Amino acid sequence: MTTSSKTLGDWFKDFGREAFRLETLDDYSKSGGVDAYQAFLAGEPQPEDYKTAGWMTTVGNAVQSGKRIYRVHILARPLTDYLRFELSWGYRRNMQAGEEFFILDTTSQENPISDAPDYWLFDEQVIGAMKYDAEGKYLGVDFLEEDQLARFLTYRDTAMAQAVPFSEWWTKYGE
């Protein structure tokens, strides 16, 4: 695995088939979209720059070229303010560009992969373990060695086997 010269952004341009994300935190509010989050909390409309964020182009270009970007978020109800924002504004926005979302709701079941960190997995080969502080601020990414791959594939497979499609979950529990 040759990742030393590539950034996370490079991998979003260069992956061949799929990019999978596991999200495990209840709050990423210090990591981007801060103005949009504040607007959400204030009951204001979505800012235009949030609606047209660069991520929409990244996802749209990937999906239009036949690639898949999908994620599972592990969460429990009641939702934090940040999760209400992320799911109602972020996920629904990103779905328009073709990103797929799944929810592994641990409200009434044990988390089957409680030791899993947040990460991106590109083409089932490259693991980018995401680092955050206690406030949900993004600190960077560590690209892990190939000997970690089996464990992260198991995390993904377990999460996908127990998660439900976001739209189905949102119909039942969304706000």
N, C-alpha and C positions, 0 to 999 in steps of 0.2 A: 504494500500500500504506500504510494508516494503522495503524501499530503503536505509535506513540510513547506512546499513553495506555494501552496494554494490557500486562499482564505475561504471562509464560509461563502462569501459572495461569489467567488470563483466557482465553487461547487454548484451553486444554483444555476450558473450559466453552462457548466460542463457536464452535468450528470446526463446519463444516457437514457434511462428508463423510468426511474422512480426516486422520489425523495419522500421519506417518511419522518414524521416528527412525533415524539412522545412529549406531552406537556403534563407536568406533575404539580405545578404551583397554583395557588389560589390568587396570586397577585403578581402581575408583571408591570405594574403601573409606573415604575420608574425606568422602563426599558424602551419607550417609544410610544408615540400616539398620546403623549401627556396632555396636549391641548384638547384633543378629541375626548379623552377621558374626563377632563374638567368640564367640557361642554355637556357630556352625557350626564354627569352628576348634577349639573345646573339645569337640566331639562331643556337644553338648547338643541337646535338642529346640528346634524353632522357638518363639521367644517368641510369646505370644498376640497382642501388639500388632503384631507383624510379619505374622502371618497375616491380620489384619484391617486392614491399613494403609489410609489414605485413598485411595491409588492404586487399590486394588481397587474402591472405590466409583466413582471417576472413570472407570475403564475399563468397569466393569459398566454404568453409566448410559449411557455413550456407545454401547456395543455394543447394548444393549437398544433404543436409539433409532435403530438402523440405521447407525451410524457405524463406521468401521474405525480401529483403532489397531494399527500394526504396525511392526516394526523389523528391521533387519539388524545383526548384530554381526560385525565383521571381527576374526578371531582366528587364532592359530596354536597348535598343540599342541607341547609339553605345556602344559596349562592352568595359569595362575597359581592360587594359593589363592583369590584373589578371584573369578576366572572360575568356578572350581568352585562357589563359593557362589552367585554370581549365576545361573548356569545351573541348578543343581540345586534351589535354593530359590526364587529370584526368578522365573525364567522359568516354571517349572512352576506356581508359585502364580498368577502373572498370567494364565497360559493359562486357568485356571479362570474368570476374569472375562471372557475373550474376546479378550485381546490375542494377536496373532499374532507369531511369532518366526521368523527365518531366520538361518542362519549362512553367512558367506562365509569358509571355512577356507583360510588362506594357507600352511598347513604345507608343501604340496608344489606350490604355484603362487605366482606373483607377485601382489601386491595390485594389482588393476587401477585402483584409485582411491586410491593412496597419499597423494595430496595433499588428500584430503577431510577436513574437520574433523568432529567430532561436531556433529549438528544435529537439530532438529525441523523438519519441513515440514508446514504446515497447509494443507489444501485446494489443494495445488499453487500456493500464492500467497504464503504468509508463511514466511520462513526465520528460525528462531531458532538462531543459531550458539552452541553451548555452550562455555563457557570453564572450564578446569580447570588447577590447578597440577600440578607434576611428581609430587606425591603422590596425585593423584586427587581432590583437593578441589574441589568445585564453586565457581566464582568468579562465576558470573552468565551472562547471555545477552545477545548483541548481535543485535538485529533488523536484518537486512541489507536493502539497497535492492533494488528490483525488477529492476535491471539485473544482479543476481547470479542470478536465478531459473533461467535456462537451464542454468547450470553445476550448480546443485544438483539440478535435475531429472535431469540426465545422471548425476550421482553415484547418485541413487536408482535410476534405470533400470538402470545398470550393475551395481550391487550386487544388485538383485533378479534380474537375468538370470543371475548367477553363484552366487547363494546357494541353499542347500537348506533345506527346512522344518526347523525345530529338532527336531521329534520324530524325523524320519528321521536327522538328524545325531546326536542323542543316543543313539538305539538302537545306532548304530555306535561312537560314541566316548565316550559318557557314563560317568561313574564311579559 
